[in-house]
Amino acid sequence: MASEHTTIFGDARVMSGVDDESTQLMVTSPPYPMIEMWDEGFGKSNPAITEALEAEDGWKAFELMHQILDDIWAECFRVLSTGGFACINIGDATRSIGGEFALYTNRARIDMKMVELGFTPLPSIIWRKQSNAPNKFMGSGMLPAGAYVTHEHEHILIYRKGGKRQFTSKEEKQVRRESAFFWEERNKWFSDLWDLKGTRQKLDKSAERERSAAYPFELPFRLIAMYSVKGDTVLDPFMGTGSTHAAAIALGRDSIGYEIDPTLEGTIEGTISAAVEWGKQRQQKRLDEHTAFVAEREASGKEVKHFNEHHQMKVMTSQEKGLEIDDDPDPSHQISTQDPEDRSGIAERFGTTEEEYKQTIDNVVNAFIEIQSCFVEDGTNEHKKARKFRHWDILNTANSSGTSVTERKFVDSPPEIIRKYRKVIKNFDDWVEIYYKHAKNGNGDPVTEEVLEEQADMLRRKVAKAYLGRMGLKTPEIKFECYLEFVKDLVFNRTWDGVFTGEENSKNWLRKELIEHDPQFIDPPEGYDADYDVDLIIVVNENWIGIQVKPTSKTYTKREKAQSEKKHKKFEDKYGGKVFTVWNNKDTLTPFTPKKGDPIIANEGLVEKVKSEIKRLEMLQEEEE
């Protein structure tokens, strides 16, 4: 079904690109006031917010943040038609300010404003985001009068502008019938409790750049199906990565999205392109699930009385007989930016100059860009693939505590896999494909993208445990995408750098420096990189010398250093030779300075030590003979 979708990069406080009463539904998820990750963005919009937070006046900051949202809700009221619905996904915020722990009730504050604007509040939905993490409980543990109940849900607030929507013409009534949903969908969707855990939809790589505030695609999909009909226009004043566009495409609705951050243009375009196939799959899933429902109901001896001619399937009620699920989305998309005259009008409205207003918007955009990014910078170059993570210290420290999320029992041994298939791996994409094809976890099951997502969630829980459980601090606001990218970086990027680049460079360098001894290198047998901290082996008669390869950026904790030394001693006891570390430049992954060709400082004297060890082992062999 053909549909039109427009993204306007600009300030939703004045949506001059949208006519009065021209939309039938608003679905959105705004930045949540008093959630720390949004402090900077709100503060750039109104510096008084930052001042209030610094003065530890949480409730003043809370009110000022909501005043920014109030202007947007007012615009939504203007552009919604009579009988139209507004659906807002929002979470309350728990936070300690000035030594006082409190719940900042975003839901209640938005309710108050929406009623003031003229909206009618309707029964809302609790979106339960249950966690099984043992550290989810807050406060004084098992001691009374100091513990707090868990906070594991968000709200989906639902409002209507005016009275019930009227469908008067024959054509309007027909479209409404075609837009019906199945009886069992009604029972599920119109429940006041939704559990969408694990429903993350990934449209493509660009759409994986979700902000942590982005909702799963199933959420706008349900709301659009519930509160609009085909051909309606759906508005999202906080478009983000394009989730609402995607759901509208799947259901044959038009959509308009406002987004203040122009750097999301490519992500939104990618979402829309991928949404066509996703829409087909989601609509087919509806038909498949209904077929299964009918079969199960009839198998239990219950009757299904009515029949839908279009889909040639039984249905529960006469209202479903006209239902038509389209599985061929045909969207068109256009991008526009806010008119300069709009900026002038907005500046006048808010009592500032156009230049000051423009600077404020630029500041907000830059703050949002920083929030979105998992990386300080990509960090990759022609030599290496590892990225520089914004929260590296937090993620790495949590992962190094206890069981690593990339231990063999979870993700197999990436270094062993890349060594085994080294000859057929031509590039990084080949490596990723080979890994997914051959990696098995401790139970012998394939390691898939979903498995890495589970490990990312495990890392998220480890971070929460480290901060809340041990230090009594609020868990850092880190997007799930960043946890996942960190896990992938350990599995793919750092394995590539360590084995395919670093080890090869180290091996070639040692071959050249030890040419008089004609060193014989072998890859460590299965499990040796974990058991002995050894990446390369030089065979000297019946004995082995171990070579460990590390980047100069590697820093050991006392615990890590002690563990590594213990493993090296175990190697020496078993194979007779010592273990030496070759340090590679953190950027070029070579054991020497590229311009001069000299060993980097950490490797000075290393070659002589390895030569001495080779001679010692050769002499030991001669003595035995």
BATOR-929493 format. One record per residue (C-alpha): residue in three letters; x, y, z. Coordinates in pm, whole numbers, plus 50000, padded with zeros to 5 digits. Example, Ala and Ser with C-alpha at 12.3 -4.5 7.8 and 13.67 -1.06 7.14 Angstrom:
BEGIN
ALA512304955050780/SER513674989450714/
REM end
This chain:
BEGIN
MET500005000050000/ALA501345034049902/SER502175057650187/GLU504015090650232/HIS506535098350503/THR508195131450583/THR511055139050818/ILE511545175350915/PHE514835183651085/GLY513915211851318/ASP512405222751648/ALA509045206051724/ARG508025234651952/VAL506775252351637/MET505655227251371/SER504735252051100/GLY505215224450843/VAL502075207250975/ASP498585222050927/ASP495995225351201/GLU494045192851266/SER495845174950982/THR497035144151175/GLN494995116751337/LEU497505101151579/MET500635111451768/VAL503015084051888/THR506305093552050/SER508875087952321/PRO510515120552435/PRO513745124752632/TYR512865115752991/PRO513255144953236/MET515595137353527/ILE517235107753354/GLU520895117753373/MET521785109753013/TRP519425137652899/ASP520655164253147/GLU523075179952902/GLY520535181752619/PHE517925198152840/GLY520575220852990/LYS521655233352649/SER518025242452576/ASN517725261252904/PRO520895268453109/ALA518725273853418/ILE518275235953426/THR522005230453464/GLU522105257053735/ALA519275240153924/LEU521015206353910/GLU524285221454028/ALA522385237854315/GLU520905203454395/ASP517365216454338/GLY515985185554165/TRP512355196054157/LYS513145229353995/ALA515185211753726/PHE512305187053681/GLU509785214953622/LEU512065234053383/MET512665202753176/HIS508935196653145/GLN508325232653041/ILE510395224852728/LEU508165194852655/ASP504995215152729/ASP505475236352415/ILE505675204952204/TRP502525189752356/ALA500725222452276/GLU501755219551911/CYS500585183351904/PHE497175194652028/ARG497015220151745/VAL497855196051465/LEU495735166851589/SER492235164051445/THR489185161751667/GLY488865125851783/GLY492595120251728/PHE494795102551982/ALA498105111152146/CYS500245082552279/ILE503355090552483/ASN505875064752604/ILE507485079052918/GLY509215065553225/ASP509395080653571/ALA512915087253698/THR514575076154021/ARG517455097954130/SER519445109554430/ILE520075147054445/GLY521485164454748/GLY521415131954941/GLU517675126954881/PHE516465097054680/ALA513185104154501/LEU510895093154222/TYR510415121253970/THR506915114953838/ASN507105123353468/ARG503825105553402/ALA501915127353652/ARG503485159753523/ILE502585151653160/ASP499045141853263/MET498605175853427/LYS499735194953118/MET497735174152870/VAL494515180053065/GLU495335217153080/LEU495715217552700/GLY492305201352652/PHE493175164752603/THR491035137852766/PRO493155111752949/LEU492195075652877/PRO493205042653041/SER496955038452996/ILE499325009152953/ILE502104997253179/TRP505104986052972/ARG506814961453204/LYS510554958453148/GLN511244931653404/SER514814923953504/ASN516044892653679/ALA519254909553791/PRO519854903954163/ASN521054939854201/LYS517794955354079/PHE516684961154438/MET517584995254576/GLY518335008054921/SER519154990255246/GLY519004954355129/MET517214931855377/LEU516904958655647/PRO513514975955683/ALA512735012955656/GLY515425020255401/ALA514774998255095/TYR512835007954782/VAL510634987354553/THR512014979454209/HIS511305003053922/GLU510834980553620/HIS508154996653408/GLU507385026153186/HIS504085041953091/ILE502275044552761/LEU499955074152818/ILE496905077052594/TYR494865108552536/ARG492105119152297/LYS491385153552158/GLY487675159752189/GLY484995133152161/LYS484925100451972/ARG486085101451611/GLN483215099951363/PHE483235077951052/THR480245090850856/SER480715083950484/LYS480505049850321/GLU484175052150222/GLU485275060950576/LYS483365031750723/GLN484885007950466/VAL488455018950547/ARG487715014450916/ARG486514978650854/GLU489634970950647/SER491804984450931/ALA490314960751190/PHE492454937851401/PHE491884901751501/TRP489854893051813/GLU492854877451985/GLU494994907851896/ARG492364929852063/ASN492614908652379/LYS496394912052388/TRP496894947552267/PHE494174963552478/SER495464948252799/ASP496834974153042/LEU500054954453088/TRP502554948852804/ASP505724928552831/LEU507814935852524/LYS511064922452667/GLY513254907252397/THR511324922652105/ARG514154944451977/GLN513814946251597/LYS516954953551397/LEU516124967751059/ASP519694971550943/LYS523104982251070/SER522205019051052/ALA519125013551265/GLU521234997151535/ARG522365032251634/GLU519305035451855/ARG519395059352143/SER518755041952468/ALA515395059952473/ALA514255044252146/TYR511365020052187/PRO511014985852019/PHE509194986751684/GLU506374965351820/LEU505294994052045/PRO504425019851775/PHE503174991351553/ARG500514981851807/LEU499535017751888/ILE499165027451523/ALA497024996651454/MET494915003751763/TYR494235041051722/SER494295049051348/VAL493015036251015/LYS494705031450680/GLY495615064050512/ASP495755083450840/THR498755105350920/VAL500825096751227/LEU502995123351392/ASP506155117751596/PRO507705150151731/PHE510755130651858/MET511445108551557/GLY514925096651659/THR515955067051444/GLY512635063751260/SER510775036951457/THR507415054051409/HIS508015058151035/ALA508755020951012/ALA505585010251194/ALA503465034250985/ILE504945019450666/ALA504074984150780/LEU500444994150844/GLY499785016450541/ARG499655049650727/ASP501375082150633/SER503735097450887/ILE505465130150977/GLY508455131351207/TYR510295160551364/GLU513905154751472/ILE516295180851606/ASP519455161051527/PRO520325162451153/THR523055136151189/LEU520285109951213/GLU519265115150850/GLY521195084750724/THR519845063151005/ILE516255073050933/GLU516725066450560/GLY518145032150642/THR515255024650874/ILE512695033650609/SER514435012650342/ALA514584982350570/ALA511054987850704/VAL509504975750378/GLU510764940250430/TRP510144942150804/GLY506564953350738/LYS505954923550511/GLN507294899850775/ARG505314915551060/GLN502044914850868/GLN502634878850762/LYS503294870451125/ARG499834883951212/LEU498234860450960/ASP500334830751073/GLU499534836851439/HIS495814839451359/THR495904806951163/ALA497534789951462/PHE494954805551699/VAL492044792251493/ALA493584757451472/GLU494194756251846/ARG490704768851928/GLU488994743451703/ALA491214715551834/SER489884723252182/GLY486314719152056/LYS485444756352043/GLU483674771951745/VAL484944799851516/LYS481764812851354/HIS482704839051094/PHE484734839550771/ASN487004865750613/GLU486744863050233/HIS489804884550159/HIS492184862150352/GLN490114830250320/MET490244823150692/LYS487874819550982/VAL487504848351229/MET485844852551564/THR483534882251502/SER481644898951220/GLN483814930251265/GLU486814910251140/LYS485144899350816/GLY486274930850636/LEU489814930550776/GLU492504933650506/ILE496154930150602/ASP498424945150336/ASP501794928350289/ASP503224950550015/PRO504294984350161/ASP505155010949903/PRO506505041350094/SER507905073949965/HIS510075095550190/GLN511135131750180/ILE513545151050399/SER513175187850478/THR514595212950723/GLN512825239850920/ASP512275271750723/PRO514565300650832/GLU511435321850884/ASP510265295651134/ARG513475300151332/SER512915337451339/GLY509345332851461/ILE510415307751726/ALA513165330751850/GLU510655359151883/ARG508205336552063/PHE510775326252322/GLY512115361452372/THR515575356952221/THR517455366751904/GLU517555344151601/GLU521325339851642/GLU520975330452008/TYR518235305851920/LYS520375290251646/GLN523285286451891/THR520985269952144/ILE519805244451885/ASP523405237651778/ASN524325231352142/VAL521415207252187/VAL522305188451868/ASN525925184751979/ALA524785172252319/PHE522515146252156/ILE525285135051920/GLU527525128752221/ILE524765109252395/GLN524215087152090/SER527815077852024/CYS529315046552176/PHE532765058252073/VAL534995087452155/GLU536095082651798/ASP535935052551573/GLY539645046351632/THR540075023251334/ASN542725028751068/GLU544405009350791/HIS546184988051050/LYS543614980651319/LYS539924973951371/ALA539444979551746/ARG537315009751837/LYS537785035452115/PHE534755032652342/ARG533395062552531/HIS532785040652839/TRP535815017852795/ASP536955019753157/ILE533505010853290/LEU532894982653043/ASN536374967453063/THR536564969053443/ALA533174952353483/ASN534034925553226/SER537374918253395/SER535614912453727/GLY534714875853766/THR533624856453459/SER534284874653132/VAL531344876652893/THR533624863752615/GLU534894832352786/ARG535094800552577/LYS531964785452733/PHE529954814652595/VAL531544824252260/ASP534084796552184/SER537704807752127/PRO537834834251852/PRO541674833351836/GLU541664795851774/ILE538994798851505/ILE540784826751319/ARG544084807751335/LYS542454775651209/TYR540904792550906/ARG543604818550849/LYS544354806650496/VAL540784811850369/ILE540184845050545/LYS540934873650304/ASN539354902850487/PHE537464912850803/ASP534034904050660/ASP535334869050580/TRP536424865850942/VAL532994874951080/GLU531324850250843/ILE533764822350934/TYR533224828651304/TYR529434825951289/LYS529764794951074/HIS532074775551307/ALA531834789951661/LYS530194767351923/ASN529564774952287/GLY530294751652577/ASN527124731752508/GLY528034726852144/ASP525364751152021/PRO526154776551745/VAL527194811251855/THR524794835051680/GLU524114872251685/GLU521454865051948/VAL524054848152169/LEU526254879152154/GLU523194899752250/GLU522754877352556/GLN526394883552648/ALA525844920952605/ASP522944918652848/MET525174898953087/LEU527724927153067/ARG524994952653136/ARG524124933653454/LYS527794931853553/VAL528084969653519/ALA524944974653728/LYS526274950853992/ALA529634968254004/TYR528105002654045/LEU524944996854246/GLY525884965354434/ARG529434974454530/MET529665012154519/GLY526055022154589/LEU526035044054277/LYS523385047654009/THR524075025353709/PRO525685045953428/GLU523365054553139/ILE524875033352861/LYS522885022952556/PHE522364985752499/GLU523914990652156/CYS527175000752326/TYR527234969052537/LEU526654948652222/GLU529304967152021/PHE531784962052307/VAL531164924352303/LYS531534923551924/ASP534704943951949/LEU536244917952182/VAL535124888651967/PHE535824902451620/ASN537864934351612/ARG540414927351882/THR540844891351771/TRP541524903751419/ASP544024929151548/GLY545694904751785/VAL545924874151560/PHE545594884651198/THR547604916651229/GLY549554918051555/GLU550644881551569/GLU551614880951202/ASN553664912851239/SER555324899351554/LYS556084865851391/ASN557604882351082/TRP559684905551299/LEU561044877151512/ARG561794855951203/LYS563884884451066/GLU565674891451394/LEU566284854451470/ILE567194844251116/GLU570424827551228/HIS568374803251440/ASP565744796851171/PRO562914797151428/GLN560074772351376/PHE556724787751470/ILE553524768751542/ASP550094781051651/PRO549184771952009/PRO547014740752039/GLU543374744852135/GLY542904762452467/TYR546504773752509/ASP545804810852468/ALA543454808852767/ASP545394783252972/TYR548894797552928/ASP548434833152792/VAL550464823452486/ASP549784834852129/LEU552774820151939/ILE555114790952001/ILE558734786851889/VAL559754750351879/VAL563334742651992/ASN563924705251965/GLU561584689952223/ASN560964722652405/TRP558724752452341/ILE559214789752390/GLY556014809752437/ILE555354843752279/GLN552614866152409/VAL551544895152183/LYS550074926752339/PRO549434962752226/THR551294990252411/SER547895003752525/LYS547364972752741/THR547594979753114/TYR547444951553369/THR545654952553701/LYS547584935853982/ARG545204906553961/GLU545614902853584/LYS549404905153607/ALA549554878553878/GLN547294855353679/SER549374859753363/GLU552654853153547/LYS551154821753699/LYS550104808953357/HIS553544816253209/LYS555214797253492/LYS552934767653427/PHE553914768653057/GLU557614769453144/ASP557274740253384/LYS555544719353121/TYR557474728352804/GLY560854739552933/GLY560954773852767/LYS560114807952905/VAL557324830752782/PHE558224864852635/THR555934894052554/VAL556184912352222/TRP554634946852246/ASN552974961651939/ASN552364998451871/LYS548735005151969/ASP547975021651633/THR550105003151377/LEU550154969151556/THR553834964851469/PRO556624956651721/PHE558784984551582/THR558555021351497/PRO557375021651132/LYS559385052051023/LYS562665041051180/GLY562135003551176/ASP563565001151529/PRO561954980851809/ILE559585001152023/ILE560985008952370/ALA559174980452545/ASN560814955152309/GLU564384967252351/GLY566584937952455/LEU563804912952382/VAL565494896952081/GLU568694890452278/LYS566644874252556/VAL564884851152308/LYS568204842352141/SER569674834252482/GLU566714811752563/ILE567014793552229/LYS570714787152296/ARG569944774952648/LEU567384749952523/GLU569724738252242/MET572504732452494/LEU570114714552725/GLN569244690852441/GLU572924684452368/GLU573614676252733/GLU570764651352738/GLU572104634352427/
REM end
